[in-house]
Structures are given as C-alpha cells and as structure tokens.
Amino acid sequence: MNKYVVKLSKNKTTLILVALLVFMLAFVKSLIFIAALLLANIIIGLIIRPFKYVLAGIEIVTLITIVTSFAYGSLAGVIVGTIALIIAFIAIARFTPRALIFIPTMMILAWIAPFFSALGVTAVGIGAAIAYNFVVLLSIVFLGGDLPKGIIYIIINIAFNIFLFTAIAPGLLRAMG
C-alpha cells in the first residue's frame, strides 16, 4: 500500500473525529444554555410565588422562547417555550384553564420569530411580548377575569420585557450562538 494513501486515510479519520467533536460540543453547549435558562425560569417563579400579585408580570418565558428560537430554530423555541411556560405556571401556582390559550400562543410566537430575524431579537422579542399580552387581555375580557389586575400585569410584563430584550437578549443571543 502506498504511504500517501495511508497518510490520506489517517487525515480523513482525524478530520471526521474533529468535526464530530465540534458538533458534539456545540450540541452540549446549546443544552447547557437551555438548561440554565429553564433553571432561571424556575428560580424566578419560586421567588415570585409568594408575591405573585405584587410582582405580577415579572417573567422570563418570552425571553427564553424568542432567544431560543433565534439561536436554535423554531422547533427548539416551541419546545423550550412550552416547557418554560408550563414551568412558570406551576412555579407560581397559576395553572388555570386559560393556560390552554397561552401555551399555543407562545408556541406560535416561537415558531414565527425566526422568520422575522432581519428585524433583530430586540424588536421581535418586544413585538412577541406585546402580542402575547394582547392575548392575555382578550382572555380577561372574553373569559372573565380581574381587568384592573390584568392591566397591571400587562403593563409590568411589557415594560419588563422591553428591559429584557433591550439589555439582555442581544448579549444572550451572541453567547448562545
């Protein structure tokens, strides 16, 4: 066997192993980011739980969902956003029948977010927060609910998401990418 053929096959094997290692590290990195974001979501929910009426609207589900959609695609955003929203509802002990409206809403926002990536994560995230809160308002109006508390929730949630998507989302997205 020619010594050049042996050397070439060793180089191919090395190249394949290096490519596989890089792929695995990228996959592990994305799982670590997603796990850390979901853990932060749990912690925030548990901290807010005793103060849920005072701190209504403070959540990172929209941030987690949209940034994950931008970084890893629509399907990842849908899965992570759904898990994050369910965790948030359980953590603050507010899993109500209206959650059956909010979960599909977040799934739709996660799915379509990457299609608007040219606008940037800040604009898309703020738009998603506004759209989500519009659905919250509709659910209060048509399914019953405390309108004054709902409006306070919506104002705080939109303001908090503006802060998150302006101050945190761009850097978080760079770190995830």
C-alpha positions in Angstrom: 0.0 0.0 0.0 1.3 3.4 -0.9 2.4 5.6 2.1 0.4 8.5 0.7 -2.8 6.6 0.8 -2.2 5.6 4.4 -1.5 9.2 5.4 -4.6 10.4 3.5 -6.9 8.0 5.2 -5.4 9.0 8.7 -6.1 12.6 7.8 -9.7 11.8 6.8 -10.2 9.9 10.1 -8.7 12.8 12.1 -10.9 15.3 10.2 -14.0 13.3 10.8 -13.2 12.9 14.5 -12.6 16.6 14.9 -15.8 17.5 13.1 -17.7 15.1 15.3 -16.2 16.6 18.4 -17.0 20.1 17.3 -20.6 19.1 16.6 -21.0 17.4 20.0 -19.5 20.4 21.8 -21.9 22.7 20.0 -24.9 20.4 20.9 -23.8 20.2 24.6 -23.3 24.0 24.7 -26.9 24.5 23.5 -28.3 22.0 26.0 -26.4 23.8 28.8 -27.8 27.2 27.8 -31.3 25.8 27.6 -31.0 24.0 30.9 -29.6 27.2 32.6 -32.4 29.3 31.2 -35.1 26.9 32.3 -33.5 26.7 35.8 -33.5 30.5 35.9 -37.2 30.4 35.0 -37.9 28.0 37.9 -36.0 30.2 40.4 -37.8 33.3 39.3 -41.1 31.6 39.5 -40.4 30.3 43.0 -39.2 33.7 44.2 -42.2 35.4 42.8 -44.7 32.8 44.0 -45.3 34.4 47.5 -45.5 37.9 45.9 -47.4 36.9 42.7 -49.9 39.7 43.0 -47.3 42.4 43.7 -44.7 41.1 41.1 -47.3 40.1 38.5 -45.8 40.3 35.0 -42.2 39.6 36.0 -41.2 36.5 34.0 -38.5 35.4 31.5 -40.6 32.9 29.4 -40.9 35.3 26.5 -37.1 36.0 26.6 -36.3 32.3 26.8 -38.7 31.4 24.0 -37.7 34.1 21.5 -33.9 33.8 22.1 -34.0 30.0 21.8 -36.0 30.4 18.5 -33.4 32.8 17.2 -30.4 30.7 18.3 -31.6 27.2 17.6 -34.6 27.5 15.3 -38.4 27.4 15.5 -38.8 23.8 16.8 -36.4 24.3 19.6 -38.1 27.6 20.5 -41.5 25.9 20.5 -40.3 23.0 22.7 -38.3 25.2 25.2 -41.0 27.9 25.3 -43.7 25.4 26.0 -41.7 23.8 28.8 -40.8 27.2 30.2 -44.4 28.4 30.2 -45.6 25.3 31.9 -42.8 25.5 34.5 -43.7 29.2 35.1 -47.4 28.3 35.6 -46.5 25.5 38.1 -43.9 27.5 39.9 -46.3 30.4 40.6 -49.2 28.0 41.2 -51.3 29.6 38.4 -52.0 26.7 36.1 -55.6 27.6 35.1 -57.8 26.7 32.2 -56.6 29.9 30.4 -53.2 28.3 30.2 -54.7 26.3 27.3 -54.8 29.5 25.4 -51.5 30.9 26.5 -49.4 27.8 25.6 -50.5 27.7 21.9 -50.0 31.5 21.7 -46.4 31.1 22.9 -45.8 28.2 20.6 -47.0 30.3 17.6 -44.7 33.2 18.6 -41.8 30.8 19.0 -42.5 29.3 15.6 -42.7 32.5 13.7 -40.0 34.5 15.5 -37.0 33.3 13.3 -38.9 34.4 10.2 -38.5 38.0 11.4 -34.8 37.7 12.4 -33.9 40.5 10.0 -35.7 42.9 12.5 -33.4 41.7 15.3 -34.0 39.9 18.5 -34.9 43.1 20.4 -37.7 44.2 18.1 -39.1 40.7 17.6 -39.0 40.0 21.4 -40.8 43.2 22.2 -43.3 42.5 19.5 -43.8 39.0 20.8 -44.4 40.3 24.4 -47.0 42.8 23.1 -48.7 40.1 21.0 -48.8 37.7 24.0 -50.2 40.3 26.3 -52.8 41.2 23.7 -54.0 37.6 24.0 -53.9 37.9 27.8 -56.1 40.9 27.6 -58.5 39.2 25.2 -58.7 36.2 27.6 -59.6 38.5 30.5 -62.2 40.3 28.6 -63.9 37.3 27.0 -63.3 34.5 29.5 -63.6 36.6 32.6 -61.0 37.9 34.9 -60.0 40.9 37.0 -59.5 43.6 34.4 -57.6 46.1 36.7 -55.2 43.3 37.9 -54.9 42.2 34.3 -54.0 45.6 33.0 -51.4 46.0 35.8 -49.9 42.6 34.8 -49.8 43.6 31.1 -48.1 47.0 31.8 -45.5 45.4 34.1 -44.9 42.5 31.7 -44.4 44.6 28.6 -42.1 47.0 30.5 -40.1 44.2 31.9 -39.8 42.5 28.5 -38.7 45.8 26.9 -35.9 45.9 29.5 -35.0 42.2 28.9 -35.0 42.4 25.2 -33.1 45.7 25.2 -30.5 45.0 27.9 -30.1 41.2 27.9 -31.3 39.5 24.8 -28.7 40.7 22.3 -25.8 39.5 24.5 -27.5 36.3 25.5 -28.1 35.5 21.8 -24.4 36.1 21.0 -23.4 33.8 23.8 -25.8 31.1 22.7 -24.6 31.3 19.1 
